Each structure stands twice: as structure tokens, then as C-alpha cells.
């Protein structure tokens, strides 16, 4: 088999890569019969010369490769017929902006394997950039809090060379006795926790968070059933919630009235209740004034996310009264960070983390025996047709 590592072609430019130069060497040592080449790129965080210095071939024309792997969607004009592709296609939720991309892949008889759909037998995702979304999202939250309050000023994450330099900035953080909420239990929230532990913020129980005052900054970690209750007041459970999300309502306000800072790292499922609404945000009980929405669902479960922000302009203000954008550091305005491509801020570290997961979980299935059908389950289309698991996308493809 011959694998080609694609350069990223989307705008704005993405400096990440699936395998770093050292990881390419590791893969070739592990699979000596494998051919591995890298498409040249002027924007990639790892230079072409860093690959060639380690004996990895740079090759512009990848038409002789069997498998092509990238990070983001490949431009339609760059697709090569009859090939196997790995990338984040952003089609499995019927995203309208990629309908024609999927249609083109079907026309070209491409086998499309989506990273988002690569799971183990229990449905747990095997690769992703969620950890670094959590790490960088948390950092940007403190950047916003520092700017809002004037207590400290952090260097932008994307201007740091790597995570080590970014972490050195954390020494500037001086926190009063604020209360912080984080939501989620997956990769994103674990990334958030990594940074909170480095900063030295103390974790407290839900009971203590709701009932006690503290002389230092603290945080509480909330999962799905901590802020969702059945509308009819009967006994709730996670199983019942996932089966009947419309029967539930949010109980998030009991935390929002006691908190200053919210880092949203949870996954939002269809038909689940919103964490807080625009009406909730208008309430005098709603005390949160800095919010990082890592999931970044516009007009979704977090009412203050009325648009995305960007890596170069990460903070905007949400005015609960006017329900519109305002100056972010006004007392009555909520400071919002809602960046939808957070891992791009630390492309070197995020690439290394992703590549490690690829080598551990995915390449053995691609290059060896895939007894659990990991690759098959993540294959969206092949030979000009949608696979059985993704046949629901037919109407989406047809428009």
C-alpha cells in the first residue's frame, strides 16, 4: 500500500497535519512494506525539509497512492477518482455546505472514511482534536476573563510556538474567589481539566458549589444528568434521557446564579433541552459573565452563542437585553469565546496528539486485520454508493 499525506487546501489556512515527520518515521519502521509520501505545503507547521531530513519523500502528484489522508475537507477540484480518502468530511450531519463534496465523491467512486465515524465496538470515538479544543478553549476563556476584568493579559495562543510556551503564560493568571462551571465528560472536557489543573484551580463537589462560599477560585464539573430533569418530575436517568430527550428540561440555572465563568465542553444531542435560553440570560439571577462555548453551536443550547468568533478576534460581547453583539467588557454584557477551529491555534501539538491516536488506533486496522470493522463502520461511501450505515444521506445528496 502507498499512503499520501495531503496538504490542507481550505481557507482560512490550516497548519495541522495527520502525521508529523517523526511519526512518519515511526510508521515506516512499524510497517516496512508501506510506502509513505507527503505532499509539499507552504503553510504546514512542519516544513517540507523536516520530512526530507528524516528520509520521508515529498511528492506533489499523489495519483499513484492508494490512500490519501488529510485533516479537513479536500477541495472538490483536488479529488482523485477511485481513491480511498480519510478526512473530516462534515457530511454525516447533513451539513448543507458539503452536499456537493459528497456528491462529487460519489461521482468519482471514492471510498470516503470519516474520522468522526471511527469508533470502537462500544461506539467510542478513536481519533479527534477534542482534547486540544478543550485545552485551547480553556486558555482562551482565561484570556477573555483577564481582558474583561483587567486583572491580567495573556498572549494569544496562536502566537505561541507550542503548548509549552502557552503554558508559561498561565503564570500571569491571578484569580479572585470566582466559581467556574465546566460541562462534559469526553475529550474536550478532559482537555479543559488538564489546563485547570496546571493553573491550580480547585475542584469542588456539586453540593459544595451550590451551598458554600470559598476564599479561592473553584470549579465544578457537570455531566448530562446534573443539569437535566424530567418535565413531569418523575425519576430521571441517563438511559431515559437519551431515549426521550424531549421529556426533559434544563436545570442549569441553579448553577448559573452562583457562577462567574462557564466553559462548555459537552456534546449537544438533537432534541436535548437548551442549557439556558435568551430569556434565562435576561434574568437577574443569571450571574455568568464569561462563557467559552467550545462546541460552538450557533443559536443552539447556549443562548449567548449568536455567532462564531475567530482565532484573531476571539471575544465578542452578548447583550442579554438586546440579544445582540455588544462591547464585551460592559458590566451587563456576557463576554463570549466561540471559536469553531480551536486546535488550529496550536497546530504542532494538536497534530502530534492526533497522529499518536492514528498510529495507535487506526493504522493497525487499515494496514492489518480489521476484525472489529472499524474502517467499514466509518466508510461513508464507496464504489459510487452510500454505505448501508449512511444510506440516510441519500435525500441530502439528492438535494
N, C-alpha and C positions, 0 to 999 in steps of 0.2 A: 504494500500500500504506500502511496505517496500523499502526504498531507501538506497543504499550503496554508500558511498563516496570512490572512488578508490584512491590508491596511484599511483603516477606517475612512469611509468616504462621506459620512454625513456632515452637515453643517448645523450647529457650530462644531468645530473640530473636536474629536475625542482622542486623547493621547494614550488611552489604555490599549492593552494587547492581551491575548489569551495566554500566551506563554512567553516568559522573559527569556533572555539569552541563556542564562544558567539553567533554566528549566528545560529549554530545548536540548541542551547537552544531556541533562538527566534522562529525558525521554529517549534519546538516541542510544544511551548506554543500556537502558532497560529493554528497548526493543531494537536490537541491532539491525534487523532486516528492514526497518522502517526508513523511508526517505522523508526528510522534513526540510521544507524551504520556506523562506519568509519574503513576502512582497515588500519592496522598498517603501519607506514612508518618510516625508519631511516633517511630520508633526508628532510621530510616536515618541513617547517619553524615553524609550530605549532606542538609541541611534542604530542605524544600519551597521555601522562599524563595530558596535558592541556585539552584534551577532557574528559578523565575519571574523572578528578576533578570536572567537571560540569555535571557529570551523563550521558555522551554520551558513548555508548558501543563501544569498539574496537573489531572488528571481522575479522579474516583472511579470512575465506571461505564465499564468498558473493553469493553463488549459490542459497540461499533461498530469495534473494532480487528480487523485480520486476523491479526496475530501478537502473541503475548504472551510476554515474556521475563522470567525471574526467575533466581534463583540456586538455591535449594533447592526441594524438592518443594512443589507447590501443594496446599493442603488440598482434600480431595475436595469439600467444600461450596462451594468458591470456583471450581471448574472451570466453564468456559463451553463449551457444546456447539459442535461444528463449527469450533473454532478451531485454529490452529497454536500449539503451545507449545514453548518452549526452556527447559529447566532440567535440573539433575542429578536424574534420576528414581530412581536407586538401585534399579533393577529388573533390569538386564541380567545380574546375577549371581544372579538369583532370590532376592533378599532378601525373606524372608518378611513382614517388616513393611510392605512396599509392594505386596503382591499385590493388595489391594483398590483401591489407587490406580490400578494399571494396568487392572484390570478396569473401573473407573469410566470411565477414558479411552476404553476400547473401546466402552462403552455410549453414550458421548456423541459418538462419531465424531470424536474429537480426533486431530489429527496431532501426535504427540509426537516431538520431536527432542532427543536426549540429548547434552549437551556432552561427556560421557565418550566418546561414539562418533564425535565429529567428528575425522576423520583425513585426512591427505593420501593420495596414491596409494600411498605406501610404508608406510602404517599408522601414521605418526607422529601423535600427538595434536596438535591445533591450539590448543586453549584449555584452561585449567585453573588451579587455585590452587596447584599443586605447588611453584612457586618460593617463594611466601610461607609455605607449610607448612614448607619447608626452612629458610628464614631464621628464622622464629619458633621452630621446633623446636630449632634450634641455640642460639638465645638462651636458651630455657628449660632446655636442657641445662647451660649455664654457670650459670644461676640455681641449678639443683639442685646442681651441683658446689660452688658458693660456699657454699650453705647447709649442705651435708653437711660440708664441711671447715672452715667458719668463716672462710675466707680473704677473702671479700668478699660483699656483699649487693646484688643488682641489683633495681631497680624492676620490678614485674610489667609484662610487655609490654602488657597490655590497659589499663593505667593511663597509658601513654604516649600522647600526642596523635597521633604518627605515627612513621614509621621514623626520622626524623631525631633525635627525642628518644630513641628506643630505642637508637640507635647511640651517643648521647652517654654512655649508661650503661656502654658497653663499656670506657670509660677506667678503670673501677674494677677491672677484672679483673687479678689478679696470679696467674700460674700458675707452679708449680714445674715440674720437668722430667718432666711426665707424657707418656704415649703415648696418642694418641687414634685410634680407628678410625672411618672413615665408609664406608658401603656405598652402592652405587648409581651410576648414570651418567645419570639423567634429570633432569627439572626439579627434583625435591626435592633431590637431592644437589648440583646446581648452586647452589641457594639456600643450602645449608649452606656450600659453598665461599665464597660471597660474604661470609658473616659471618666465617668463619675467616680470610680474607684481611684483613678490616678489623681483626680482633683482633690479627693478626700472628703466627699460629701457622704454623710452618714445615712444608711438606710434604716427606716423605722417601719413598724408594723402598721397595717391599715387602722387598727384600733387606736394606736398611739397617735397616728397622724390626725385622726378625726377628733381626738379628745384631749390632746396635750399640746402645750406650747414648749418651744425649745430655745436654747440660748445659742444654737448654731444652725447652719443650713442643713436641712434633711431632705430625703426624698422617699417616696413610697412607690412601689411597683404594683400596677394594677393589670389584671388579666380580664378576659371577657366577662366572667360572671361577677366581677367586683363592681361593675357599673351597668349591668343589665338585669332587670327584674320583669317577671311576668305581669302583664297589664291587669289580669284578674286577681293578682295577689296570691295565687296558688304556688306550690313549691316549684322552684326552678332548678334546672340542671343544664350542664353544657350540651349534653346529648339532645335534650328537648329544645334548647336554643338554636342549635344548628338545624334541627328538623323543622322548627316553627318560629323563625326569626320575627315574623310579623306579629306574633303574640307577645312580644316584649317591648319594653320602653327603657329609655336611658335613666340611670340613677346617678349620673356623673355630677350633678350639681352639688351633691353633698360634699364632694371633694373640691369642686371649683370655688366654693365660697370660702375655702380655707387656704387656697394656694396662690402663689405669685407667678409660677413658671410651669409650663406644661410642655413635655416632649412626647409627641405622638409617634410611637413606633409599632403600632398594632396593624394587623391586616383587617381591612374592612370588606366584609362579605355582602353580596347583594341582598337587599331587603332587611338588613340589620338596621336597628334604630340609629339615628344620628347621635353622636356623643353629646353635642349641645347644638341648639338651634340659634338662629339670629335673635329670636325672642329671648332665649336664655341669656345671651350675651348682653342684652339690654338691662337685665335685672341688676339691681343694686347689690344683690348677693354675689354676683359673678366678679371675683377678685383677680382672676388671672390677667396679667398684663404682658407676658412674653410667651409666645407659642411657636414651637417648631413642629411643623407638620411634615414628617419625613415621607409619609405615604403620598402626600401632595395630591389629594383628590379634590379638584376644584369644584366648588358648590356641592360638596359632599358632606361627610359626617362631622367635619369641624367647620363651623359656620364662618370663622374668620378667614378661611382659605377661599378668597373670591377670585384669586388669580395666582399664577406662579410668580416666584421671584427668580433671580438669576445668580450665577456664581459671582459675577462682577458687581451686582447690585442686589445683595441678599435679603435686605429688610424692607418691608413696607408696613404702613400703619392701616389697621382696620378700625374704622369708627363705628361702634355698635349702634349709635343713634341714627346716623345717616346711611348705614350699611354700605359704605363706600371707602375708597382709599383715602388716607389722611396722613399727616405728618406723624411718623412712627413714635416719637418720644413725647407726644402730648399726654398728659396725665390720664385723660379719659379714653385714650386710644390704645388698642392692643398692638404690640409690636409682633409682626409675623415674619417667620422664615419659612418659605415653601418652595424649595429648590428641587426640581424633578430629576437632576442628574448629579447628585451629591458626590458619588465616587469619583467623578472626573476631576475633583479638586486635588486628590492625591493619587494620580494615575499610577505611579510607581508601586506604591504599597498595595493599592487595590488590585493591580494586575498580578502581583506576586501571590496575593491571597487567593485570587480566582484560579490562577494556574496551579496552585497546590491542590485545590479541590478537583480540578480537571484530571490531574495526574493520578490522584488517589481514587476517584470515584467513576470517572467517565472513560478515560482511555483504556482501562482494562476491559471494559465492555465492548469498546469499539475494535480493539486490536486482539482481543482474546475471545473467550466464550462468554456470551451474554445470557446466562442461564435464567436470569430474572427478567429478561426482555426490557431492560432499562432503555435502550435505544429505540426499540419498537414502540414503546409507550409514548415516547416523546416525538415520534415522527408524525408530522402534520400532514404531509402529502408525499406521494411517490408515484412514479410512472403515470403522471398526468391526472391522478385522482387523489381526493382526500382519503386519509385512512379512516378505518371504522370509528375510532375514538373521536375523530374530529369531523365526522360527517355532518354534524350540526352546523358547520360553517358554510354549507352549500348555498343557502339563501344569501348569506353575507357575500360570498364570492360572486353570485349572480347579480347582486345589487338590488 
